[in-house]
Amino acid sequence: MAQHTSNPFLVTDLSRPSILSKPEMVKLLKEKTEEEGSTQGLLFVEKMRYLKEKTSDKMILEIPPMVVADVLKMLKGRIRYKRDFYLVNTITDSVVNFTPPEETQSSSWKLDDALQLTISVSPDLAIQLRDRLKQQVGDYSFPALDNFTLRVVELTHWQNVTRE
């Protein structure tokens, strides 16, 4: 950024116009993001929870519609570059770790002893998430991830939800 602005020390002048008002900067930022990926590895999601069904071995992850776009951006900017990312609910201490697969190319999910949900995202699952997941209320399942549903729910859904 210092090389492309008249501000070599990158001191923010709050009265300056946005760097995104310059088409050449927008192009440069898009190119660098495409080349390097994202440094954002954490997203705080106050309205998120996951539930393991007791009668089956099925996991349900619930998020609000407004989080979907961020999850899709993080998939593109993190998983594609072999970096994981986290969704964190500090109210319920719930953590979901989306991670690239280690040895195999298959997707999986697991709930560890500390009750952290880890979702291994294969390239196939990343494509399925990108193509199927929408900012619309509903249940989304993916052939690349067995026994898993990502449920997009309205914020009002959490009015009566307590810490479990």
Helices and strands as residue ranges (DSSP letters): G 2-4, G 19-21, H 23-36, E 42-44, E 49-52, E 59-63, H 65-77, G 79-81, E 85-89, E 94-99, E 108-111, E 117-120, H 123-132, E 138-142, E 145-152, G 155-160
